Each structure stands twice: as C-alpha cells, then as structure tokens.
Amino acid sequence: MTTDEFRLRAASFGGVADVYERTRPGYPDDAVRWLTGDRPVRVLDLGAGTGKLTRSLVAAGHDVVAVDPSEPMLARLRTVLPGVDARAGSAERLPLDDATVDVVTAGQAYHWFEPATALPEIARVLRPGGRLGLVWNLRDDSVGWVDELWSMFGDHESRRVDDPQVVPPFGPIERQTFRHEQRLDRDGLLGLVASRSYVAVLAAPERDAVIARVGALYDRVASPDGVVLPYLTHCFRSTRD
Ligand SMILES: C[S@@+](CC[C@H](N)C(=O)[O-])C[C@H]1O[C@@H](n2cnc3c(N)ncnc32)[C@H](O)[C@@H]1O
C-alpha cells in the first residue's frame, strides 16, 4: 500500500460510521479482562471509533476516555455512550495530560497509528506500571464459507496478526487468543463488507460488484436465522516501565 492509499483508508471510516456501528463485531468479555485487568481503572480507548470496545470497557466498570480523529465516528460513539468523555485526537497527538491513565487500549486500530510517534505519546499519558492493550478480531477461516467470503478480497485482508513491535519504556509483548462470534442477517453481512476500509474507498461500480458477490454467497449459505461469523480475537499487552 502506498502512503497516499494508507492515509485515504485510515480516514475512510467517517464515511461509513453508521454501517460500521450496525455491523462490526464487539469483543468478548474475557479478552477485555485479559487486556485491562480485574479492577476498575482509568482507561484511554484510542482509535475508539463508534465505541465497540469502549462499551465493553464501560461495562467492566472502567473510567473511560475515548479518542478518535474521525468526527463522524465520535458522533456515533457519543450517541451510544453519552456518559463517556469522547475527544477528537490521534495516537500521534493525544489530548491528555502526562501520566493520567492506567491502561491504553486500541481495538482494531493500532495498525493505523504511526508507531514511531504514537508509542512515545502513549508512554507519555500512561502512568508508570501502566499497560498498553491491543486487540484485533480476525475471521476464523477454518469454516468453509468464511474462507470463501474473505478470499473474495484477495490479499487486502491480512490472515494473521503479527506481534506488534514495541520499544522501551514498554516491556515484552504477551499474546493471547480468544474465540468470538457474531450473528448477521443479509443486510448485516453486506454492511460488514461495505465498512471495510478497502471497500469503502472503491468507486461505486466496483463496490456494487463486491457487494453483489457477497449477497450471492449469503443466499447460498444462510439459514433462516442468518449466518454466524466466527472470529479469533487476538490480544496483546505490554507494561510500561
Ligand atoms: C477499524 S476502526 C476501530 C474502531 C473501534 N476501536 C472498534 O473496535 O470497532 C479504526 C479507527 O481508528 C481510527 N484511526 C485512524 N487513524 C488513527 C490515528 N492515527 N490515531 C487514532 N485513531 C486512528 C479511525 O478513525 C477508526 O475510528
């Protein structure tokens, strides 16, 4: 991907905020607990989007501040979670004071950050001994039709999550994987595909062609209750010195 394509795709979420909120999966509670610990703390949810991870953090009792550069995504988050402090900002320039949070989380977002700038910023706002927690839902390709679905997108979607690279003051990365699933009807599956960043930036005729292929697949494999998409939720955590 060129730098221009990367920037275009990183900024594409605002155009699909509603469909993102309707169709993207949340995160399993055991994964959230593994990332943040058992007791309520102050958490920065970075790249919070419409608040898919934020709502699990709130439900776990944490005091959460949400940050995202996309105003349309934040607008959805504020509707869903009116009590949450939601601020415009980016990983490279955080609107928070030094050493004011215990955990920084990023759900499906860390790959959009510029690590050379973002990691020192995250270290700045974390208290000593605080934690960085990163999480990605990745489809479980061991189910035949799921493999077929994502194969339609060639190599746009990575089929693995490599351990993120962190540098001091962050300590070694620990990794854990959890199972998760999402039930979707036809509109839900089409919307899920439409909200992928590489589909969102396509010209209308190409986007319509992708959506039509996904619709035909749904009609072939769905039961009257829809489809169940299995995920593997890959989690990473690292403690700041
Ligand atoms: C795939 S969405 C994930 C949203 C949410 N965390 C979730 O789990 O559904 C990625 C989010 O990262 C945000 N983002 C993109 N570049 C960013 C950056 N440099 N710093 C912080 N957030 C960024 C986008 O605006 C988008 O809301």
Ligand as a Chemical Component Dictionary entry (heavy atoms), coordinates in Angstrom:
data_LIG
# 
_chem_comp.id                   LIG 
_chem_comp.type                 NON-POLYMER 
_chem_comp.pdbx_formal_charge   0 
_chem_comp.three_letter_code    LIG 
# 
loop_
_chem_comp_atom.comp_id 
_chem_comp_atom.atom_id 
_chem_comp_atom.alt_atom_id 
_chem_comp_atom.type_symbol 
_chem_comp_atom.charge 
_chem_comp_atom.model_Cartn_x 
_chem_comp_atom.model_Cartn_y 
_chem_comp_atom.model_Cartn_z 
_chem_comp_atom.pdbx_ordinal 
LIG C1  C1  C 0  -11.373 -0.173 12.409 1  
LIG S1  S1  S 1  -11.798 1.241  13.358 2  
LIG C2  C2  C 0  -11.859 0.575  15.016 3  
LIG C3  C3  C 0  -12.846 1.290  15.897 4  
LIG C4  C4  C 0  -13.087 0.678  17.271 5  
LIG N1  N1  N 0  -11.906 0.723  18.112 6  
LIG C5  C5  C 0  -13.575 -0.763 17.168 7  
LIG O1  O1  O 0  -13.009 -1.633 17.817 8  
LIG O2  O2  O -1 -14.555 -1.000 16.436 9  
LIG C6  C6  C 0  -10.271 2.135  13.356 10 
LIG C7  C7  C 0  -10.367 3.506  13.999 11 
LIG O3  O3  O 0  -9.050  4.052  14.080 12 
LIG C8  C8  C 0  -9.154  5.442  13.848 13 
LIG N2  N2  N 0  -7.823  5.951  13.470 14 
LIG C9  C9  C 0  -7.261  6.008  12.240 15 
LIG N3  N3  N 0  -6.043  6.572  12.323 16 
LIG C10 C10 C 0  -5.834  6.887  13.648 17 
LIG C11 C11 C 0  -4.765  7.513  14.379 18 
LIG N4  N4  N 0  -3.648  7.899  13.768 19 
LIG N5  N5  N 0  -4.914  7.689  15.710 20 
LIG C12 C12 C 0  -6.036  7.266  16.351 21 
LIG N6  N6  N 0  -7.064  6.668  15.712 22 
LIG C13 C13 C 0  -6.970  6.474  14.378 23 
LIG C14 C14 C 0  -10.217 5.563  12.767 24 
LIG O4  O4  O 0  -10.789 6.878  12.729 25 
LIG C15 C15 C 0  -11.213 4.491  13.197 26 
LIG O5  O5  O 0  -12.244 5.012  14.017 27 
# 
loop_
_chem_comp_bond.comp_id 
_chem_comp_bond.atom_id_1 
_chem_comp_bond.atom_id_2 
_chem_comp_bond.value_order 
_chem_comp_bond.pdbx_ordinal 
LIG C1  S1  SING 1  
LIG S1  C2  SING 2  
LIG S1  C6  SING 3  
LIG C2  C3  SING 4  
LIG C3  C4  SING 5  
LIG C4  N1  SING 6  
LIG C4  C5  SING 7  
LIG C5  O1  DOUB 8  
LIG C5  O2  SING 9  
LIG C6  C7  SING 10 
LIG C7  O3  SING 11 
LIG C7  C15 SING 12 
LIG O3  C8  SING 13 
LIG C8  N2  SING 14 
LIG C8  C14 SING 15 
LIG N2  C9  SING 16 
LIG N2  C13 SING 17 
LIG C9  N3  DOUB 18 
LIG N3  C10 SING 19 
LIG C10 C11 SING 20 
LIG C10 C13 DOUB 21 
LIG C11 N4  SING 22 
LIG C11 N5  DOUB 23 
LIG N5  C12 SING 24 
LIG C12 N6  DOUB 25 
LIG N6  C13 SING 26 
LIG C14 O4  SING 27 
LIG C14 C15 SING 28 
LIG C15 O5  SING 29 
# 
